[in-house]
Amino acid sequence: MFYHSPRNEPDYSAEGSRVCEDRVTHGRRESSLVNHRLSYKSLSGRRAAQILRSGAPCRQTEMRVMERTFREQLFFLVLSLSVLKGDTRYIEVRCLDMVAVEGQFTFTAERPQLSCAVFFMAEPNEVISVDYDNVDIDCRAGDFITVFDGWVMKGEKFPSSQDHPLPLYERYVDYCDSGSLRKSVRSSQNVAMVFFRIHNAGSSFTLTVRKHINPFPCNVISQSPEGSYTMVIPQQHRNCSFSIIYPVAIDVSEFSLGHYNNFPKGHAWVCRIRDFVQLLGGSGIDTSKLLPITDLCISFTGPTHMKIGCDNTVVRMVSSGNYVSRVSFSYRVLDSQELQTIKLNNVEDFCFNN
């Protein structure tokens, strides 16, 4: 199996300045869809819309693009995803792109493209398969196309190595290494991505992306600013995370551990090493690097309400495999007034102070 060294992960942040070019699909300009999606009812949607309308990513230098915060980069990608959620099935992707539709995705290099990535996203209860179709690149000249099981942003990976069922080297599948031996790759969660590097103009590739129902989703990045979700681990020794890339108000309404409900509360050590739920917050996507906000280790029914002003809020459940673990929660994006209150209150939230 090909081991994808860190040097092959492109610094695709500099390509953000090119994302704002109009996308051509079936001869139609999709930029007309942007205004329709700008009514997105969240602070993050408005913020991303302002970035797009101002044209700042198109005009700034690479240095400015690379200095964007995590939130601005990710919100911009999510906005791009919203634009691509139409019914178009054949899409010509750019060097830096995000899409959430099934179909064929084609890239043709007009010039050398050395640091490119396409992010794929599905619904929480789906996984993604990527099939290599027509590939015309020069592997011996240093070209590559690599599917990654998850996302990589700013050197951080989702899911983290602690939470993913596969070792890190198995999460990379490189076309030049596997060739015809492995033409199809399936993700373990609702997100996947493709890195690629092409040196020669005219080189191209086509991928087919499909979505498949996952009866027990584990590790999810939410593409919605509000919603409700129930995460279940059916007697499996694993860790599962639900990542919300917005500052949110979150209500945990239920946490249960099968027949574990009557375990004495005094045994807090069980919470730390066997079965528990964590709320995490921070500015990256790697859950192992986020800060713990609170732990829940005793089954309960009833709301636990918190406002978390972090770029990324995560509900993470750790299961020993001895019980059917279940956690239910709802969330909504914080409005501008709530965010301002949090910024002024050093006690209510730590994300603005770390």
JOGIQUI-V395035 format. One record per backbone hydrogen bond with DSSP energy under -0.5 kcal/mol. NH is the residue of the N-H (numbers start at 0). CO is the residue of the C=O. E is the energy in kcal/mol with one decimal. If there is no record, write none. Layout:
NH,CO,E
NH,CO,E
This chain:
3,1,-0.7
4,2,-0.9
7,4,-2.2
8,5,-1.4
9,7,-0.8
11,9,-1.6
13,10,-0.8
14,11,-1.4
15,12,-1.7
16,13,-0.8
17,14,-2.1
18,14,-0.6
18,15,-1.0
19,15,-0.5
20,17,-1.5
24,22,-0.6
24,27,-1.9
27,24,-1.9
29,22,-1.8
29,27,-0.5
31,28,-0.6
32,29,-2.0
33,30,-1.2
34,30,-0.6
35,31,-0.6
36,32,-1.5
36,33,-0.6
37,33,-1.0
38,35,-0.7
39,36,-1.5
41,39,-2.1
45,41,-2.1
46,42,-2.6
47,43,-2.7
48,44,-2.3
49,45,-2.4
50,46,-1.8
51,47,-2.2
52,48,-3.2
53,49,-2.3
54,50,-0.8
54,51,-0.6
55,50,-0.8
56,50,-0.5
57,54,-0.9
58,54,-1.4
58,55,-0.5
59,55,-2.4
64,60,-2.0
65,61,-2.7
66,62,-0.9
66,63,-0.6
67,64,-1.5
72,68,-2.2
73,69,-2.5
74,70,-3.0
75,71,-2.0
76,72,-1.9
77,73,-2.5
78,74,-2.3
79,75,-2.2
80,76,-2.3
81,77,-2.2
82,78,-2.0
83,79,-1.3
84,81,-1.4
90,88,-0.6
90,103,-2.3
91,23,-0.5
92,90,-0.7
92,105,-1.9
96,116,-1.8
98,118,-2.3
102,208,-2.3
103,88,-1.5
104,206,-3.2
105,90,-2.3
106,204,-2.3
108,202,-2.7
112,197,-2.9
113,111,-0.5
115,195,-1.5
116,94,-2.4
117,193,-2.1
118,96,-3.0
119,191,-3.2
120,98,-1.6
121,189,-2.5
125,122,-1.9
126,211,-2.6
127,188,-0.7
128,209,-2.7
129,184,-3.3
130,207,-2.7
131,182,-3.1
132,130,-0.6
132,205,-2.4
134,132,-0.6
135,203,-3.1
138,136,-0.8
140,137,-0.9
141,138,-1.5
142,137,-2.0
143,196,-1.9
145,194,-2.7
146,172,-2.6
147,192,-3.1
148,170,-2.0
149,147,-1.7
150,157,-2.8
152,155,-2.6
155,152,-2.4
157,150,-2.5
162,159,-0.9
163,159,-1.4
169,166,-1.2
170,166,-0.6
170,167,-1.5
171,168,-0.7
172,146,-2.4
172,170,-0.5
174,144,-3.0
177,173,-2.7
178,174,-3.0
180,177,-2.2
181,178,-0.7
184,129,-2.5
186,127,-3.5
189,218,-0.8
191,119,-1.9
192,147,-1.8
193,117,-2.2
194,145,-2.8
195,115,-1.8
196,143,-2.3
197,112,-3.4
201,108,-3.4
202,199,-1.6
203,135,-1.5
204,106,-1.9
205,133,-2.1
206,104,-2.8
207,130,-2.1
208,102,-3.0
208,206,-0.5
209,128,-2.1
211,126,-2.4
213,124,-3.2
214,212,-0.6
216,213,-0.6
219,240,-2.6
221,219,-0.5
221,242,-3.0
226,330,-2.4
228,328,-2.9
230,326,-2.8
232,324,-2.5
233,231,-0.5
234,232,-1.7
234,322,-1.0
237,235,-1.4
237,318,-0.5
239,316,-2.5
241,314,-2.3
242,219,-3.5
242,240,-0.5
243,312,-3.2
244,221,-0.5
244,242,-0.5
245,243,-1.0
247,307,-1.7
248,331,-2.7
249,247,-0.5
249,305,-3.1
250,329,-2.7
251,303,-2.4
252,250,-0.8
252,327,-1.7
253,327,-1.5
254,299,-2.2
255,325,-2.7
257,323,-0.8
259,256,-1.9
260,257,-0.6
262,259,-1.7
266,263,-1.3
267,265,-1.9
269,266,-1.2
270,267,-0.7
271,267,-1.0
272,268,-1.4
273,269,-2.2
274,269,-1.0
275,317,-1.8
276,295,-3.0
277,315,-3.4
278,293,-2.5
279,277,-0.5
279,313,-2.7
280,290,-2.2
281,311,-1.4
286,284,-0.8
288,285,-1.9
289,286,-1.0
290,280,-2.7
292,278,-3.4
293,278,-1.2
295,276,-3.2
299,254,-2.2
301,252,-2.5
303,251,-1.3
305,249,-2.3
307,247,-3.3
307,305,-0.5
308,306,-0.5
311,281,-2.1
312,243,-2.7
313,279,-2.4
314,241,-2.3
315,277,-2.7
315,313,-0.6
316,239,-3.2
317,275,-3.0
318,237,-2.0
320,235,-0.5
324,232,-2.1
324,322,-0.9
325,255,-2.3
326,230,-2.2
327,253,-2.4
328,228,-2.5
329,250,-2.2
330,226,-2.8
331,248,-1.7
332,224,-0.9
333,246,-2.5
338,334,-2.3
339,335,-2.1
340,336,-2.1
341,337,-2.2
342,338,-2.2
343,339,-1.5
344,340,-0.8
344,341,-0.7
345,343,-0.7
348,344,-1.0
352,349,-1.7
353,350,-0.6
